[in-house]
């Protein structure tokens, strides 16, 4: 009635159908996730454009001028004078302070103390 080759071919077709069905559902799940991410991206882009519009509204020169006049007493603002603008070579030199890093003998890590310096390295 059925030959061995028929049974093998039917089993191969059933396995191929199962594989195709599983792959189809995995692809649909991935596609749904991609659509969700694209929706979030569109939402963030819309939010960004709204924030840019708000920023341009808030930084209009006429508005800032009016606010500076309104809060002149609290802010103590004054017009910039030409003598206030200098180059980097005209700035006074910063005083050099050298810290003594050599500890006196007998005070150090050799006596079994731990280093209490905080770094961005490994946290213990």
C-alpha positions in Angstrom: 0.0 0.0 0.0 2.4 2.8 1.2 6.0 2.5 0.4 8.7 3.7 2.6 9.5 6.6 0.2 5.8 7.8 0.4 6.0 7.9 4.2 9.3 9.7 4.1 7.9 12.3 1.6 4.8 12.8 3.6 6.8 13.3 6.8 9.1 15.8 5.0 6.1 17.7 3.7 4.6 17.9 7.3 7.9 19.0 8.7 8.2 21.7 5.9 4.7 22.9 6.6 5.4 23.1 10.4 8.6 25.0 9.7 6.9 27.4 7.4 4.0 27.9 9.9 6.5 28.6 12.7 8.6 30.9 10.6 5.5 32.9 9.5 4.5 33.5 13.1 8.0 34.5 14.1 8.1 37.0 11.2 4.7 38.4 12.1 5.8 38.9 15.7 9.0 40.7 14.6 7.0 42.8 12.1 4.6 43.9 14.9 7.6 44.8 17.1 9.1 46.9 14.2 5.8 48.7 13.7 5.7 49.5 17.5 9.2 50.9 17.4 8.5 52.9 14.3 5.4 54.3 16.1 7.6 55.3 19.1 10.1 56.9 16.7 7.3 59.0 15.1 6.1 60.0 18.5 9.6 61.2 19.5 10.1 63.1 16.2 6.7 64.8 16.8 7.7 65.7 20.3 11.0 67.0 19.1 9.4 69.2 16.5 7.0 70.6 19.2 10.0 71.3 21.5 11.9 73.1 18.7 8.8 75.3 18.1 8.5 76.1 21.8 12.2 76.9 21.9 12.0 79.3 19.0 9.0 81.0 20.6 10.8 81.3 24.0 14.0 82.7 22.5 12.6 85.4 20.3 14.7 88.6 20.8 11.6 90.8 21.4 10.4 88.5 24.1 13.8 88.4 25.8 14.2 92.1 25.6 10.8 92.6 27.3 11.6 90.1 30.0 15.0 91.7 30.6 13.4 95.1 31.0 10.7 93.7 33.3 13.2 91.9 35.6 15.9 94.6 35.4 15.9 95.1 39.2 16.2 91.4 40.1 18.8 90.5 37.5 20.9 93.6 37.6 21.6 93.4 33.9 23.7 96.0 32.1 24.6 96.4 28.5 27.9 94.8 27.5 30.8 97.3 27.1 33.6 97.0 24.6 36.2 96.8 27.3 34.6 93.6 28.7 35.5 91.6 25.5 39.1 90.3 25.6 41.1 87.7 23.9 42.6 84.6 25.7 46.1 86.1 25.7 44.8 89.2 27.7 43.4 87.1 30.6 45.4 87.0 33.8 47.4 83.8 34.4 45.9 81.5 37.0 48.1 80.9 40.0 49.8 77.6 40.1 49.2 75.5 43.2 51.3 72.3 43.6 50.0 69.9 46.1 52.6 67.9 48.1 51.8 64.3 47.2 54.7 62.7 49.0 53.4 61.4 52.4 55.8 61.3 55.3 57.3 57.9 56.1 55.1 55.6 58.1 51.9 56.9 56.6 50.9 54.9 53.6 49.3 52.0 52.0 52.1 49.6 53.1 50.6 49.4 56.6 47.5 47.5 55.4 45.2 50.4 54.8 42.9 50.5 51.8 43.0 53.2 49.2 39.8 55.3 49.7 40.2 57.1 46.4 36.9 57.0 44.4 37.3 56.4 40.7 35.0 55.4 37.9 36.6 52.0 37.8 35.4 48.7 39.3 33.1 49.0 42.2 33.8 46.6 45.1 
